[in-house]
Structure formats: structure tokens, C-alpha cells
Amino acid sequence: GFAARKNGDIEAAYEMAKILIAKDPNDEWNVKLYAWVLIDLCKANKDNSEILHKFINELKSINLHDDEIFNKQYQYIINLENPLNKAIKEASALRKDKQYRKALNKILPLDINALDEFASKIYSWVIYDAIKHGVFSHIDEFKKGLMNYLKLPIAKPDLVHSLILAETIQFLEAKNINNFNFIVFLKMWGIDNFRAEDYKEETYKASDGKSITYSPLIIKALKAGANYLLKAQNINGDVEWFMEFLKTTANRYNDTWLKRDYALLMHKFGKNNEAVEIYRLLLAELGDKNYFWDEFGDFIYCSDIYMAKNMYIKAISLNSDDFVAGIRLKLAKNLYNLGELEYAKFELDRYIAHRSSKNYKIDPQANTLQHNLKNIKPKDDKELLKSANNAINEYLYSQLPWVECFYYDSYNNAKNKTFYKFTNFNNLDIALSTKDFKEKLKLYSSYKLKILTDNNGKSKLIQYEKSAKNIEDFEIGSSFKSVKGNIRLICNVDGKNINFKDANGAKAMYGFVDNIYVSKNFLEALNLKDDETLMVVASKNNKKNKYSAIYIKRVEL
């Protein structure tokens, strides 16, 4: 019997199984042969309902449900007679034929409570295709499809579950849909259902050969949730679970934008002190953005209206009126409330002039303020900007330590931007843009710096001032070396490197003091002579395990 089945002669195997079962219905192998042959016959006749029904009835009389493999096949066969499966199979065929709208029409009327796991999986993929290819006719149909999907008995985490979340996010953004509660949806979707892959970035090659990196799905979902809450006029229901999830993930990924969203939501929920503390930590990353200072001012407004004013002033100083006109009007109202009417008039006039030049609508509040200030002479805001910067520096950076550093070099990057190089000869070696300094610095001089470092290790200058410290006053760390000795100049003659004293007047190319390399630039800049006595400070190239001079001074041994 099993041999006939293996050879594909199912009819012969079926006849033999019936004979064996009649002789000994309790024999385990007879029962197994009969059961598996019936499974084969049901599959072969799945499109002939009359014959299928006959074989299924025979199959139901067999008790072999302790066999897990057989039981899965048994459930599949039993479901073939389920009238819902006809619609599911048709929907699956339509989906494969890329007829996504017709596939959706097949499944939406079905009773989802009657679907088994296999049918539910097909239903899920039809919903995914419908979202991805935009075949939902209106938002209510979209909601119905999603809600039906979320009630299906499919195991999670699962690929289709993650794909439906990703496509839902994209669909809502593309359609700019506001009447969809993404927080409720995400809670039903289940934040414990992210796959390991959903926590990773995805990188693809574009048609031009460049790599494009996309954020992990978990971050996309949190961004979508935060955007919904920030736009929502009224927030109903529990959102504490989402806020905790947002905070934890923002810290896990050290993600600047999730942290910003969290702070904005804290402000919306009236928890301004927490929002302020988050923004203190985002200064290095976002301190050059006007929106950062505008939002920071909003956070602190209730507790310190004067500091809020300074932050609005900082915001308008960072961009042209094309970007900060709205902030300028906010500042004008703030100044008016503080009684600084001349400055308020100046900012208001700037706002109105810019809006009028662009033929933009003037905010009604501006017209009211203009009437109240009609007899006030405006005062230029230069002093206002200066005092605001001083106040902000004191408020935010007073606890930031000064670092004594030595300016030892400068260079131009690939974009021809000039940078100064500083070190404290210990644990700090940084490059800062010359644009951060008010004047040209003197090479081989000491400065006190206040520096913020962002999540990527990029340093941002906050304050600086001249220091009286000499290079000899610095404690030299393990990555640097300070020696006194005579320089040995090296020349290149006929392709060979030889000592200067043996080179018959050839021009020196570089030199050594002890084992410290001295570049040609130093030789020419200081007009160094062979065997001169020098004090040299050098930095270590860890990859080459060699030292190169960064500072040279003539001394007496």
C-alpha cells in the first residue's frame, strides 16, 4: 500500500488500504495508510465538491489526531469544505494576478471569526496589498480592513504584521489623514510584536548607485505616533504606555529626533521642566537651529518669561525672515507684555514689512499690536541680541567647565573651510571652524574653551577667551611627547636619504629630534639649522606608532 502511494498510484493504494482496514481496523500501519491515502485523494479532488465530500466523511472516521503532522494536514483538508475558503482561494488568485481591488472585494464581506490560520494569512496579505497599492476607496473602508486584520488569529511577530504597520505609516503620511487614531492602532498592533529585523536600519542601492539608509520600523512607528499626538486637538485614552515606549527607545538609539518629539509632547502635557532638561542635552545637536530656540522658549515661558524672550531673540538671529517671521511676531508680543515697547515696535515692523513684501497675510494679532504701538518709536535690536546671548550663556553654560587648550595648527577641509586645531595634550584633540571665533587666533597660543560634544562626537564651541598659560604649563599625556635635543636634518640625494652634513649642501627635506619627526613645513617656517637645540612637543600617530612635531621652540640645553 505504501509502495503504491509512493509510486503515485493513489487509487491502487486506496483499494489496498480499504482491504487492510477491513481485515484489521486496529492495526496502526493500516490506519496510517488509509488516512494518508484519503489526504491525497482529498487534495486531488479539491475542486470536485461531491467527491471531496465523500472522502472527507471517510477521513473524519479515522482517529489519528495524536500525530501532529497528520493533524495539520487534516485541518487543511477539513477547511477545504468551508464555504469561506472558496472566497479566500479566489482572493489569493486575484492577488497573485495583481487584481488588488477585486481581491479586497472578495474578503471584506467575510466573517473573520470563521477564518482559520491559513485563511487568515491570505486575508492579511490581501489587506497589505490593498494598503500598499492604494486601492481602498475611502478612509472608512481602510479602517474596516485594518480593524478586521487586527482581529485575525495569526501568530506574531510575523513578516506580514510588520509590513502592514510600515505601509499604514506610509499611507497615512501620503494621504495626510488626520482622522485616524494611530496610537489606538499601534496599541492594538502590539509593541511587543516587532521582529528583530524591525530594530535595524535598512540600506538599499539607488539607481544612481548611491546607498540610501532607512530608519528601523520601530523608529518610524514612534515618529508617526508622536506626530499624531502633537497634532491632536484632544487626546483621549491612555498614552502613558506610548510615552514610556518613546522615551525608552529614544535613549536606546540615542536618537535626537525622538528625544525632541518626547520633549515637545512633555510640553504639550504641561511637563515643561522635563522638556527643558531634555533640550539642555540636545544643545550640541540642535543649537544652531532656529526652531530649537523657539521651542525652548515655549518650554520655559511659564516659569521665566524673560529667558523665553532671550531664546526667541536667539531664534530670529539664526535665519532670515523667510524662516523666522512667525517667531519674530511671537517675540514682539513677548516684548510688549514685558513693557519693552521700543523693541517690540522694531520686531513688529520687521514682521509686517516682510509679510507685506511677500504679499502674505498679516496675522490679526499683529494688526492689534500695531494699533497699540502706533505712537512708539522703534529701537534697533542689536543691543537686545547681545544681551540675549549673554543671558543664555549664563543660563545654559555657567556649569560647563572651561578647558585650557593650545592652538597648534590649522587646515582647510575638502570644502575649503578653515579649521583651528586645539589640544590639551591629554584627552582632547579637536578641530573648530574659524567661523566660531570673532578674530583670527595667534598660532601657538593658549585659549580657554567651553565645548559641547554631540552624540556623534562632534564638538561645538560655546565660549572662548585668551589664556595666559604657556605650553610648558600643560601636563603632557601619553598621546603626546615633549623632548629637548638637537635636530638632525635629512636630505634626499639621488633617491637616497642621507644626513645633512654628508649631503654637500643639498636642501633638507625633513628632520628628527630624538625619534620625533619634524616636517619640511617646520624647517622652512622656522629656518631650522642642522644640529640646533630645540624643545619639541609631538603627537603620536597610533596607527604608525610614530611621533610628529606639532610645536617647536629654540632653547639652550
Secondary structure as GFF3:
##gff-version 3
##sequence-region A 1 557
A	DSSP	alpha_helix	2	6	.	.	.	ID=ss1
A	DSSP	alpha_helix	10	23	.	.	.	ID=ss2
A	DSSP	alpha_helix	28	44	.	.	.	ID=ss3
A	DSSP	alpha_helix	49	60	.	.	.	ID=ss4
A	DSSP	alpha_helix	68	79	.	.	.	ID=ss5
A	DSSP	alpha_helix	83	96	.	.	.	ID=ss6
A	DSSP	alpha_helix	100	107	.	.	.	ID=ss7
A	DSSP	three_ten_helix	112	114	.	.	.	ID=ss8
A	DSSP	alpha_helix	117	132	.	.	.	ID=ss9
A	DSSP	alpha_helix	139	150	.	.	.	ID=ss10
A	DSSP	alpha_helix	159	175	.	.	.	ID=ss11
A	DSSP	alpha_helix	182	189	.	.	.	ID=ss12
A	DSSP	three_ten_helix	191	193	.	.	.	ID=ss13
A	DSSP	three_ten_helix	196	199	.	.	.	ID=ss14
A	DSSP	beta_strand	202	205	.	.	.	ID=ss15
A	DSSP	beta_strand	211	214	.	.	.	ID=ss16
A	DSSP	alpha_helix	217	231	.	.	.	ID=ss17
A	DSSP	alpha_helix	240	253	.	.	.	ID=ss18
A	DSSP	alpha_helix	256	268	.	.	.	ID=ss19
A	DSSP	alpha_helix	272	281	.	.	.	ID=ss20
A	DSSP	alpha_helix	283	286	.	.	.	ID=ss21
A	DSSP	alpha_helix	290	300	.	.	.	ID=ss22
A	DSSP	alpha_helix	305	316	.	.	.	ID=ss23
A	DSSP	alpha_helix	321	337	.	.	.	ID=ss24
A	DSSP	alpha_helix	341	357	.	.	.	ID=ss25
A	DSSP	alpha_helix	364	372	.	.	.	ID=ss26
A	DSSP	alpha_helix	382	397	.	.	.	ID=ss27
A	DSSP	beta_strand	403	412	.	.	.	ID=ss28
A	DSSP	beta_strand	418	423	.	.	.	ID=ss29
A	DSSP	beta_strand	429	433	.	.	.	ID=ss30
A	DSSP	three_ten_helix	434	436	.	.	.	ID=ss31
A	DSSP	beta_strand	445	453	.	.	.	ID=ss32
A	DSSP	beta_strand	459	466	.	.	.	ID=ss33
A	DSSP	three_ten_helix	471	473	.	.	.	ID=ss34
A	DSSP	beta_strand	480	493	.	.	.	ID=ss35
A	DSSP	beta_strand	496	499	.	.	.	ID=ss36
A	DSSP	three_ten_helix	500	502	.	.	.	ID=ss37
A	DSSP	beta_strand	508	513	.	.	.	ID=ss38
A	DSSP	beta_strand	516	518	.	.	.	ID=ss39
A	DSSP	alpha_helix	520	526	.	.	.	ID=ss40
A	DSSP	beta_strand	533	541	.	.	.	ID=ss41
A	DSSP	beta_strand	546	554	.	.	.	ID=ss42
###
